[in-house]
C-alpha cells in the first residue's frame, strides 16, 4: 500500500467570476522513503499540490489517501492532528518566530503537542546537534545566517518524527553554498528513511531527486524515475 495516493483530485479556486483549476484530475502514488521533486512554471499547481498533500488544504473533488486513510473524510481536528503527527514542512521564507531562540523555535511543535518539558529539551538538543547548530541554540533568527535559519527550520520540521517532509523552494532565499548544505541535510534525512518531497524552480535541485514530477496547468505531464543527477 502506498503511503500517499491521490485519486482524480481537483482543486478549484474561484477568482472573481472565474473558476481556476489549480489541480485537474491528478492521480499520484508515492511509496514510503521516496525522494521526489515537483517542478513546473509559476501557476502550474506545484505549491497547491504540496499544500494539499500536507493537509494544509482540501481537494474540491477526488480522494487523498494517507497510509490508507481517506483524509477527505477528516474533520478539521483530525486533519490538524494527522498533519502534526505525520508531516513536516520547510518553506523558502523559514517562518521562524523572530523573538524566540533557535531552541525555542524547535521546541514549539512539542509544546503544542503537550510533550513534557524534560523530553522536549532532550529532543531539541538532539535535533539542533544533528543540524550542526549546538553552538547556536540561544541565538534568535536575526543572529543566524540564512543557511542556519533554514537548518533550524528543518530541525523544527523533523523534531516530532514525521513520516514525510515537504519542502517548498527550500533553497530559494539562500546563496549557492548555503543552499548546497541545506540540500545535503535534506538528502541525508531521506537516506535515513524520511519521505522527501521538494517543490523547486531550480532544475539542478530538481534533477537530484530519483523521481521527478513536471506540472503544467494543474496536471502532472511527466513522472520520471531515473538515477539522480548530482551537482
C-alpha positions, -999 to +999 in steps of 0.1 A: +000+000+000+015+034-010+020+060+017+003+087-004-024+082-030-043+108-049-073+096-069-086+120-096-080+151-074-093+185-084-086+218-067-107+247-080-104+283-068-130+310-075-113+341-088-140+367-094-164+351-118-139+326-129-131+290-117-094+283-118-084+246-120-052+247-098-052+209-099-070+190-126-078+152-122-044+145-106-036+108-099-004+102-079+010+073-058+041+078-035+058+050-016+074+055+018+110+066+016+108+081-019+126+113-029+105+134-053+109+168-069+079+187-082+087+212-110+069+234-135+063+270-143+047+295-120+010+288-117+013+251-127-001+238-094+032+228-076+025+246-043-012+238-045-003+201-048+022+204-019-004+222+003-030+195-004-005+167+003+005+184+035-032+186+047-030+224+046-058+224+020-086+201+009-094+189-026-125+202-043-131+167-057-114+133-056-097+114-028-065+117-009-054+086+010-026+088+035-015+054+049-047+040+035-070+065+053-092+088+033-082+123+045-111+139+027-134+124+054-114+140+082-129+169+102-106+199+109-094+185+143-084+151+128-068+168+098-047+190+121-037+161+144-026+139+114-007+168+099+012+174+132+019+137+137+030+127+102+041+157+082+069+182+085+072+214+064+101+236+053+095+268+034+115+293+014+109+321+040+119+299+070+088+310+091+108+312+123+094+333+152+117+363+155+116+367+193+123+331+200+157+315+201+167+286+178+160+261+206+126+277+214+116+276+177+124+239+175+106+232+208+074+249+197+057+219+179+063+197+210+048+224+233+017+224+211+016+186+212+017+186+250+051+168+254+067+170+288+095+197+292+122+171+302+116+152+269+113+184+249+147+197+260+165+164+252+149+162+217+156+199+209+193+194+218+195+163+196+177+180+167+200+210+167+231+189+172+221+169+141+220+202+122+254+212+135+238+240+154+247+231+190+265+264+194+236+284+182+208+272+205+202+306+222+206+327+190+175+344+176+168+342+139+182+376+132+215+364+147+218+335+123+228+332+087+202+322+061+216+287+059+215+284+097+179+296+098+169+270+073+186+243+093+167+255+124+135+252+103+144+217+093+151+208+129+117+221+139+100+203+110+115+169+120+116+171+158+082+153+160+095+124+139+072+129+108+070+102+081+072+128+053+090+161+049+076+186+024+099+214+013+087+244-008+116+261-025+139+253+004+170+270-011+151+300-027+165+325-002+200+311+001+233+316-016+248+287-035+269+273-007+242+275+020+217+260-005+240+231-011+244+225+026+206+225+032+201+201+003+226+177+017+208+178+051+175+171+034+190+142+014+206+127+045+172+127+061+158+109+031+186+083+033+176+077+069+141+067+056+122+100+056+100+105+025+110+138+009+090+160-015+107+191-028+089+218-049+115+238-068+121+261-098+157+252-098+164+225-124+197+215-108+179+208-075+151+191-092+174+167-110+189+155-077+157+136-069+153+100-082+117+107-091+107+139-109+072+153-115+067+181-140+034+200-138+016+222-163-018+238-159-027+218-128-017+184-143+013+161-140+026+159-175+058+140-167+066+114-140+102+103-145+121+078-124+158+076-131+192+080-115+195+114-098+219+140-113+242+153-086+256+187-089 
